Amino acid sequence: MEPGDHTRPRLLLVSDHRAAGDALAEYLTLHGFDVVARASNASEASRAARATEIDVALVDGDLSAGWTPVVSALADTLGRNRIAVLSSYWGERERRDARECGVGATLLKRIAGPILAGQLRALAA
């Protein structure tokens, strides 16, 4: 988003678990985001990012094919610093991988919703 642009941040949601993705998309919509695209893997995410103007991406860290291919697929179109990875576990190895990958945020699935929305809003700004 450009400075001074007060529109809702446009979000790409990447999750291969349909029910969880639906709930997350609904929650984020209620908290000020436009979920403009959804994907379940790296190739779908890449296509969506090229076809749709996106401010920030939220990637499920527990994707069956892994989250790093999605980050790599989005790196040129979106930039790694505008990608948040949401996972059920962030151990030392996982945090190191995320730092090396250059993602904008790593978040735990059990965090409170307003924290998630705030982190995503900061990445989109």
Secondary structure, 3 states (H helix, E strand, C coil): CCCCCCCCCEEEEECCCHHHHHHHHHHHHHCCCEEEEEECCHHHHHHHHHHCCCCEEEEECCCCCCCHHHHHHHCCCCCHHHEEEEECCCCHHHHHHHHHHCCCEEEECCCCHHHHHHHHHHHHC
